[in-house]
Amino acid sequence: MQIPNERDLRLEQKRIRRSAVAAFVVSATLYVAFYFGVPRVMKQLPSDFEGLLQLWAVSSLFIVFWVMAGVGMVAHGRRHSPADINGAAFAPPSPKIAIAVAFLQNTLEQAMVAVFVNLALLLTVRDVAVPFVLCAVALFSIGRITFILGYGKGAGGRAFGMVLTVLPSLLFFVWTLTAVTLEAIS
């Protein structure tokens, strides 16, 4: 992929903004659906420490799945590429595995943040957070799928998946920090 010129850059930025707005709308819609739907499916939301920790652990497995998928994609690509079989210590990734490596790197970054902010939110606001954390895990999965499918189409192509993945973490970070701050000053 070539480096965009100034005109192409503006068009790509416009695609990113459109994708971000679409991701925000999808996220908001799913959050509303999970907020009203989860309590109907789960008659008793966990509110004690053990129940919240168990929910966090199980939900984290769905996030870790995407890290494992990325590791598998890179490993498979390395095994089938003469330029990559010796590993990252000997050469940068070839074009054959570059997208898989980028997916893995981004997924590791997103997963690390998501797992910790999910735990922080659950332990701070307790059962109120349950539908939102479950939704965040669903958004993480949808985000990773759309990110990898759009990656080859440039920044605008992968933006929807990127924003879908990161929005819950940003929301939960601000929500948790606000809850902790309000509790400390009251």
JOPE-V948065 format. One record per residue. RES is the residue in three letters. NEAR is the number of other ideal C-beta (glycine too) atoms within 10 Angstrom. D_LAST is the distance of its C-alpha to the last C-alpha in Angstrom with 1 decimal. Layout:
RES&NEAR&D_LAST / RES&NEAR&D_LAST
This chain:
MET&9&53.8 / GLN&5&54.6 / ILE&6&52.2 / PRO&14&51.5 / ASN&9&52.9 / GLU&7&50.9 / ARG&8&51.8 / ASP&12&51.1 / LEU&12&47.7 / ARG&11&46.7 / LEU&14&47.9 / GLU&16&46.0 / GLN&14&42.8 / LYS&11&43.4 / ARG&17&43.8 / ILE&19&40.6 / ARG&12&38.7 / ARG&13&40.4 / SER&22&39.6 / ALA&18&35.9 / VAL&12&35.7 / ALA&14&37.5 / ALA&23&35.3 / PHE&13&32.2 / VAL&10&33.9 / VAL&18&34.9 / SER&20&31.5 / ALA&11&29.9 / THR&10&32.7 / LEU&18&32.3 / TYR&18&28.6 / VAL&12&29.2 / ALA&13&32.1 / PHE&21&30.2 / TYR&14&27.2 / PHE&10&29.6 / GLY&14&32.3 / VAL&16&30.7 / PRO&14&29.4 / ARG&7&33.0 / VAL&9&34.5 / MET&14&32.1 / LYS&6&31.8 / GLN&8&29.1 / LEU&17&26.6 / PRO&17&25.7 / SER&12&22.2 / ASP&10&22.9 / PHE&11&22.9 / GLU&8&26.7 / GLY&16&27.1 / LEU&21&24.6 / LEU&14&26.3 / GLN&12&29.7 / LEU&20&28.9 / TRP&20&27.7 / ALA&11&30.9 / VAL&11&33.2 / SER&21&31.7 / SER&18&31.9 / LEU&10&35.6 / PHE&13&36.2 / ILE&21&34.7 / VAL&12&36.8 / PHE&15&39.8 / TRP&24&39.8 / VAL&17&39.8 / MET&12&42.8 / ALA&17&44.5 / GLY&22&44.2 / VAL&14&45.6 / GLY&12&48.4 / MET&18&49.3 / VAL&21&49.6 / ALA&13&51.6 / HIS&12&53.9 / GLY&19&54.4 / ARG&20&55.2 / ARG&9&57.7 / HIS&11&59.6 / SER&15&59.6 / PRO&8&62.1 / ALA&14&60.0 / ASP&23&56.8 / ILE&12&58.1 / ASN&11&57.8 / GLY&8&54.1 / ALA&12&51.6 / ALA&5&52.7 / PHE&9&56.1 / ALA&11&55.5 / PRO&9&52.8 / PRO&18&52.6 / SER&14&55.5 / PRO&10&55.1 / LYS&14&55.8 / ILE&22&52.5 / ALA&15&50.4 / ILE&17&48.5 / ALA&23&47.8 / VAL&19&46.6 / ALA&17&44.3 / PHE&22&43.0 / LEU&21&42.3 / GLN&12&40.6 / ASN&20&38.3 / THR&26&37.6 / LEU&14&36.7 / GLU&12&34.3 / GLN&22&32.7 / ALA&21&32.7 / MET&13&31.0 / VAL&17&28.0 / ALA&26&28.0 / VAL&19&28.1 / PHE&15&25.2 / VAL&22&22.9 / ASN&26&23.9 / LEU&20&23.0 / ALA&19&19.6 / LEU&26&18.8 / LEU&26&20.3 / LEU&14&18.4 / THR&17&15.0 / VAL&18&15.4 / ARG&16&18.3 / ASP&17&21.0 / VAL&15&19.7 / ALA&25&20.9 / VAL&25&24.3 / PRO&21&26.3 / PHE&21&25.0 / VAL&23&25.9 / LEU&21&29.3 / CYS&20&29.9 / ALA&28&29.0 / VAL&21&31.7 / ALA&16&34.1 / LEU&24&33.4 / PHE&26&33.9 / SER&16&37.3 / ILE&18&38.4 / GLY&28&37.3 / ARG&25&39.3 / ILE&14&42.3 / THR&22&42.3 / PHE&24&41.6 / ILE&21&44.7 / LEU&13&46.8 / GLY&18&46.1 / TYR&19&46.2 / GLY&10&49.9 / LYS&12&49.4 / GLY&16&47.4 / ALA&17&43.8 / GLY&18&43.9 / GLY&18&45.2 / ARG&24&42.5 / ALA&24&39.6 / PHE&24&38.8 / GLY&23&38.4 / MET&22&36.5 / VAL&23&33.9 / LEU&27&33.8 / THR&28&33.0 / VAL&20&30.4 / LEU&20&28.4 / PRO&28&26.5 / SER&22&25.6 / LEU&12&24.3 / LEU&16&22.3 / PHE&25&20.8 / PHE&15&20.0 / VAL&11&18.1 / TRP&19&16.4 / THR&21&15.4 / LEU&13&14.2 / THR&12&12.1 / ALA&16&10.6 / VAL&13&10.1 / THR&10&8.6 / LEU&9&6.1 / GLU&10&5.3 / ALA&7&5.7 / ILE&6&3.8 / SER&5&0.0
